[in-house]
Amino acid sequence: MAQLLGLSESAAEESLNSMVVDKTVAAKIDRLDGIVDFRHEKDPNEMLNEWSHNISDLLGLVMKTTHLVLS
């Protein structure tokens, strides 16, 4: 990231830290590996709703397949 921005590593880290604190950007910094992860963590309720929807879709496919096999 520092190379892309043309900054030193410490300046890039400082800028990123301030953006994370201001909640402009959602990121985690792994200093040991030199990796920045920009994934936003989901709210637990959002995760459960997504999981429930995926399970519902899966059960719908299972029921449809069972119907086709038994027909």
PAZA-605587 format. One record per residue: residue in three letters; x, y, z of N, C-alpha, C in turn. Coordinates in steps of 0.001 Angstrom, whole numbers. Example, Ala and Ser with C-alpha at 12.3 -4.5 7.8 and 13.67 -1.06 7.14 Angstrom:
{rest: ALA nc1: 13190 nc2: -5690 nc3: 7800 cac1: 12300 cac2: -4500 cac3: 7800 cc1: 13200 cc2: -3300 cc3: 7800}
{rest: SER nc1: 12850 nc2: -2250 nc3: 7080 cac1: 13670 cac2: -1060 cac3: 7140 cc1: 12900 cc2: 30 cc3: 7870}
END
This chain:
{rest: MET nc1: 825 nc2: -1177 nc3: 0 cac1: 0 cac2: 0 cac3: 0 cc1: 878 cc2: 1252 cc3: 0}
{rest: ALA nc1: 1945 nc2: 1206 nc3: 785 cac1: 2849 cac2: 2358 cac3: 846 cc1: 3452 cc2: 2646 cc3: -529}
{rest: GLN nc1: 3831 nc2: 1596 nc3: -1265 cac1: 4405 cac2: 1786 cac3: -2598 cc1: 3382 cc2: 2389 cc3: -3553}
{rest: LEU nc1: 2141 nc2: 1899 nc3: -3491 cac1: 1100 cac2: 2413 cac3: -4385 cc1: 815 cc2: 3889 cc3: -4125}
{rest: LEU nc1: 899 nc2: 4292 nc3: -2852 cac1: 615 cac2: 5682 cac3: -2502 cc1: 1845 cc2: 6578 cc3: -2576}
{rest: GLY nc1: 3017 nc2: 5954 nc3: -2741 cac1: 4244 cac2: 6727 cac3: -2801 cc1: 4632 cc2: 7317 cc3: -1450}
{rest: LEU nc1: 4308 nc2: 6574 nc3: -368 cac1: 4608 cac2: 7024 cac3: 984 cc1: 5547 cc2: 6043 cc3: 1659}
{rest: SER nc1: 6137 nc2: 6477 nc3: 2766 cac1: 6908 cac2: 5527 cac3: 3571 cc1: 5921 cc2: 4613 cc3: 4294}
{rest: GLU nc1: 6403 nc2: 3464 nc3: 4756 cac1: 5507 cac2: 2530 cac3: 5439 cc1: 4890 cc2: 3151 cc3: 6683}
{rest: SER nc1: 5678 nc2: 3895 nc3: 7435 cac1: 5151 cac2: 4507 cac3: 8662 cc1: 4100 cc2: 5572 cc3: 8345}
{rest: ALA nc1: 4306 nc2: 6342 nc3: 7286 cac1: 3322 cac2: 7367 cac3: 6904 cc1: 2032 cc2: 6723 cc3: 6406}
{rest: ALA nc1: 2149 nc2: 5645 nc3: 5636 cac1: 961 cac2: 4947 cac3: 5140 cc1: 195 cc2: 4324 cc3: 6300}
{rest: GLU nc1: 926 nc2: 3729 nc3: 7244 cac1: 271 cac2: 3114 cac3: 8402 cc1: -422 cc2: 4169 cc3: 9259}
{rest: GLU nc1: 225 nc2: 5292 nc3: 9443 cac1: -371 cac2: 6367 cac3: 10232 cc1: -1646 cc2: 6890 cc3: 9568}
{rest: SER nc1: -1604 nc2: 7071 nc3: 8255 cac1: -2791 cac2: 7536 cac3: 7522 cc1: -3922 cc2: 6518 cc3: 7615}
{rest: LEU nc1: -3574 nc2: 5256 nc3: 7447 cac1: -4587 cac2: 4209 cac3: 7522 cc1: -5170 cc2: 4116 cc3: 8928}
{rest: ASN nc1: -4319 nc2: 4222 nc3: 9937 cac1: -4802 cac2: 4183 cac3: 11315 cc1: -5796 cc2: 5302 cc3: 11588}
{rest: SER nc1: -5509 nc2: 6488 nc3: 11118 cac1: -6425 cac2: 7604 cac3: 11351 cc1: -7751 cc2: 7392 cc3: 10622}
{rest: MET nc1: -7710 nc2: 6816 nc3: 9426 cac1: -8958 cac2: 6535 cac3: 8695 cc1: -9779 cc2: 5456 cc3: 9391}
{rest: VAL nc1: -9111 nc2: 4466 nc3: 9983 cac1: -9821 cac2: 3413 cac3: 10704 cc1: -10456 cc2: 3980 cc3: 11972}
{rest: VAL nc1: -9714 nc2: 4811 nc3: 12697 cac1: -10243 cac2: 5421 cac3: 13920 cc1: -11432 cc2: 6323 cc3: 13608}
{rest: ASP nc1: -11379 nc2: 7054 nc3: 12500 cac1: -12483 cac2: 7928 cac3: 12079 cc1: -13640 cc2: 7147 cc3: 11466}
{rest: LYS nc1: -13473 nc2: 5839 nc3: 11305 cac1: -14462 cac2: 4938 cac3: 10695 cc1: -14751 cc2: 5293 cc3: 9242}
{rest: THR nc1: -13745 nc2: 5868 nc3: 8574 cac1: -13830 cac2: 6123 cac3: 7142 cc1: -13599 cc2: 4828 cc3: 6382}
{rest: VAL nc1: -12730 nc2: 3972 nc3: 6941 cac1: -12340 cac2: 2709 cac3: 6317 cc1: -12396 cc2: 1618 cc3: 7385}
{rest: ALA nc1: -12834 nc2: 430 nc3: 6999 cac1: -12786 cac2: -724 cac3: 7892 cc1: -11610 cc2: -1582 cc3: 7465}
{rest: ALA nc1: -10607 nc2: -1704 nc3: 8325 cac1: -9407 cac2: -2458 cac3: 7961 cc1: -8729 cc2: -2997 cc3: 9208}
{rest: LYS nc1: -7956 nc2: -4059 nc3: 8990 cac1: -7096 cac2: -4612 cac3: 10026 cc1: -5689 cc2: -4685 cc3: 9457}
{rest: ILE nc1: -4719 nc2: -4326 nc3: 10280 cac1: -3322 cac2: -4337 cac3: 9849 cc1: -2593 cc2: -5471 cc3: 10543}
{rest: ASP nc1: -1950 nc2: -6327 nc3: 9745 cac1: -1084 cac2: -7378 cac3: 10274 cc1: 347 cc2: -6908 cc3: 10065}
{rest: ARG nc1: 936 nc2: -6347 nc3: 11093 cac1: 2271 cac2: -5758 cac3: 10967 cc1: 3332 cc2: -6808 cc3: 10680}
{rest: LEU nc1: 3193 nc2: -7999 nc3: 11277 cac1: 4209 cac2: -9037 cac3: 11085 cc1: 4314 cc2: -9467 cc3: 9629}
{rest: ASP nc1: 3157 nc2: -9650 nc3: 8981 cac1: 3150 cac2: -10079 cac3: 7581 cc1: 3104 cc2: -8900 cc3: 6609}
{rest: GLY nc1: 2847 nc2: -7695 nc3: 7131 cac1: 2760 cac2: -6521 cac3: 6264 cc1: 1526 cc2: -6531 cc3: 5387}
{rest: ILE nc1: 417 nc2: -7036 nc3: 5942 cac1: -812 cac2: -7176 cac3: 5167 cc1: -1907 cc2: -6302 cc3: 5780}
{rest: VAL nc1: -2685 nc2: -5664 nc3: 4916 cac1: -3846 cac2: -4899 cac3: 5347 cc1: -5082 cc2: -5605 cc3: 4809}
{rest: ASP nc1: -6021 nc2: -5894 nc3: 5703 cac1: -7265 cac2: -6573 cac3: 5337 cc1: -8391 cc2: -5545 cc3: 5397}
{rest: PHE nc1: -9042 nc2: -5289 nc3: 4248 cac1: -10078 cac2: -4265 cac3: 4166 cc1: -11492 cc2: -4821 cc3: 4268}
{rest: ARG nc1: -11646 nc2: -6057 nc3: 4670 cac1: -12993 cac2: -6614 cac3: 4794 cc1: -13718 cc2: -6005 cc3: 5986}
{rest: HIS nc1: -14966 nc2: -5691 nc3: 5784 cac1: -15801 cac2: -5149 cac3: 6854 cc1: -16493 cc2: -6303 cc3: 7561}
{rest: GLU nc1: -16348 nc2: -6345 nc3: 8875 cac1: -16997 cac2: -7417 cac3: 9623 cc1: -18494 cc2: -7137 cc3: 9712}
{rest: LYS nc1: -19265 nc2: -8190 nc3: 9522 cac1: -20714 cac2: -8050 cac3: 9539 cc1: -21232 cc2: -8068 cc3: 10972}
{rest: ASP nc1: -22373 nc2: -7464 nc3: 11138 cac1: -23087 cac2: -7498 cac3: 12400 cc1: -23542 cc2: -8939 cc3: 12643}
{rest: PRO nc1: -23481 nc2: -9443 nc3: 13886 cac1: -23905 cac2: -10831 cac3: 14140 cc1: -25326 cc2: -11126 cc3: 13678}
{rest: ASN nc1: -26241 nc2: -10170 nc3: 13823 cac1: -27619 cac2: -10394 cac3: 13352 cc1: -27661 cc2: -10537 cc3: 11834}
{rest: GLU nc1: -26855 nc2: -9739 nc3: 11149 cac1: -26781 cac2: -9819 cac3: 9688 cc1: -26235 cc2: -11177 cc3: 9255}
{rest: MET nc1: -25219 nc2: -11660 nc3: 9980 cac1: -24639 cac2: -12971 cac3: 9665 cc1: -25666 cc2: -14083 cc3: 9863}
{rest: LEU nc1: -26430 nc2: -14030 nc3: 10966 cac1: -27443 cac2: -15049 cac3: 11221 cc1: -28560 cc2: -15010 cc3: 10187}
{rest: ASN nc1: -28969 nc2: -13808 nc3: 9788 cac1: -30006 cac2: -13691 cac3: 8757 cc1: -29527 cc2: -14256 cc3: 7427}
{rest: GLU nc1: -28277 nc2: -13982 nc3: 7084 cac1: -27713 cac2: -14513 cac3: 5841 cc1: -27626 cc2: -16040 cc3: 5901}
{rest: TRP nc1: -27172 nc2: -16553 nc3: 7045 cac1: -27068 cac2: -17997 cac3: 7227 cc1: -28446 cc2: -18644 cc3: 7118}
{rest: SER nc1: -29442 nc2: -18056 nc3: 7766 cac1: -30809 cac2: -18582 cac3: 7728 cc1: -31347 cc2: -18593 cc3: 6297}
{rest: HIS nc1: -31082 nc2: -17536 nc3: 5548 cac1: -31533 cac2: -17454 cac3: 4151 cc1: -30855 cc2: -18541 cc3: 3313}
{rest: ASN nc1: -29544 nc2: -18747 nc3: 3526 cac1: -28815 cac2: -19771 cac3: 2776 cc1: -29341 cc2: -21169 cc3: 3091}
{rest: ILE nc1: -29641 nc2: -21440 nc3: 4361 cac1: -30187 cac2: -22734 cac3: 4757 cc1: -31562 cc2: -22934 cc3: 4131}
{rest: SER nc1: -32360 nc2: -21880 nc3: 4127 cac1: -33690 cac2: -21960 cac3: 3521 cc1: -33596 cc2: -22275 cc3: 2029}
{rest: ASP nc1: -32675 nc2: -21609 nc3: 1334 cac1: -32462 cac2: -21883 cac3: -87 cc1: -32008 cc2: -23330 cc3: -314}
{rest: LEU nc1: -31107 nc2: -23803 nc3: 537 cac1: -30606 cac2: -25167 cac3: 421 cc1: -31725 cc2: -26183 cc3: 640}
{rest: LEU nc1: -32542 nc2: -25964 nc3: 1657 cac1: -33654 cac2: -26883 cac3: 1909 cc1: -34667 cc2: -26865 cc3: 763}
{rest: GLY nc1: -34861 nc2: -25701 nc3: 164 cac1: -35746 cac2: -25627 cac3: -1003 cc1: -35219 cc2: -26461 cc3: -2155}
{rest: LEU nc1: -33904 nc2: -26425 nc3: -2384 cac1: -33299 cac2: -27232 cac3: -3447 cc1: -33398 cc2: -28727 cc3: -3128}
{rest: VAL nc1: -33211 nc2: -29077 nc3: -1864 cac1: -33325 cac2: -30487 cac3: -1462 cc1: -34748 cc2: -30983 cc3: -1680}
{rest: MET nc1: -35718 nc2: -30173 nc3: -1305 cac1: -37123 cac2: -30578 cac3: -1489 cc1: -37452 cc2: -30717 cc3: -2977}
{rest: LYS nc1: -36973 nc2: -29785 nc3: -3793 cac1: -37229 cac2: -29839 cac3: -5229 cc1: -36583 cc2: -31086 cc3: -5837}
{rest: THR nc1: -35343 nc2: -31393 nc3: -5430 cac1: -34649 cac2: -32571 cac3: -5935 cc1: -35357 cc2: -33844 cc3: -5516}
{rest: THR nc1: -35780 nc2: -33885 nc3: -4255 cac1: -36516 cac2: -35057 cac3: -3764 cc1: -37802 cc2: -35254 cc3: -4551}
{rest: HIS nc1: -38512 nc2: -34189 nc3: -4838 cac1: -39734 cac2: -34269 cac3: -5618 cc1: -39473 cc2: -34808 cc3: -7020}
{rest: LEU nc1: -38369 nc2: -34334 nc3: -7640 cac1: -38039 cac2: -34784 cac3: -8985 cc1: -37615 cc2: -36261 cc3: -8997}
{rest: VAL nc1: -36903 nc2: -36688 nc3: -7952 cac1: -36452 cac2: -38073 cac3: -7893 cc1: -37624 cc2: -39019 cc3: -7664}
{rest: LEU nc1: -38566 nc2: -38622 nc3: -6823 cac1: -39688 cac2: -39492 cac3: -6495 cc1: -40805 cc2: -39445 cc3: -7534}
{rest: SER nc1: -40751 nc2: -38508 nc3: -8469 cac1: -41811 cac2: -38400 cac3: -9487 cc1: -41681 cc2: -39431 cc3: -10552}
END
